[in-house]
Amino acid sequence: MRLSSLLCCVSNRNTHHSEDEASSKSQTKKHAVSTSASSDAAYAPKAAADLFAKYADPDDAEVIGPEGFETLCTDAGVQMDGAQPLILAWQLDAQEIAKIRREEWMKGTGALRISSLKILALALKELEDLLIFDKPPIPDHTQLSSSKKTGGPYNRDRYIGYAVDKKATFGAMYQFCFGLAKTEGSRNIDMEMASAFWSVLVVPKYPIMTEILDFIKTRGTYKAVNKDLWHMTLDFCETVNPNLDNYEAEGAWPTLLDEFVSWKKGKQGDEGGHTDGEE
């Protein structure tokens, strides 16, 4: 299932309104924020607070719920099927998927010095390019500083730090996302949710993840992912070559990954023992 569909499921699971009421509120909210996406004024705490209020839940002014979260992303031009909604949650240190509390919003946007959707979208795109698509840092990134000092669009101090060690930063964001996907009181995350997260976080960086997801879907027997499997899956993608020539069975990999290797090698055998570019 796609990430956007899962976010919709979160919204449907948590709402207490009828479909007609939800639709009416959605239309009202979209109208209320229709002009906010064009604003690119300098950071102001009041503007950040006002922006939060426009997307806050009608029944709880202290929270942007799943519906408001999706509307915010849509108005900012943030694709719900990509990694940017997860990057946003990470930057705000949100504790629940598709939900932002006022204190998280004010603290996060204050650190980034962002109070408009246009600049928020810019920051998320730059982080996605750096960490997900592994693009080089933006030009002269080491000279960039906070908007307060240089008049830049937002405070890129975090970005500068991330660019120093992109692998470690991605790992930290990846581990954060496990907690984001996990429901309260559970030690695991649902395989459907894990697969959606893997598809937007890991697949663009490590194509072998596509094959792992194909294997999981083909088997259809794996139901949940614990923290160890989540961590080791990234480690596997980072260290094992796509043709598996450096895979070591004694490496104490989780059972799912060992079974994936057997499955992939079996497919290679069925195709004559190798594929193009593989031995």
Order of alpha helices (4+ residues) and beta strands (2+ residues): alpha-alpha-alpha-beta-alpha-alpha-beta-alpha-alpha-alpha-alpha-alpha-beta-alpha-alpha-beta-alpha-alpha
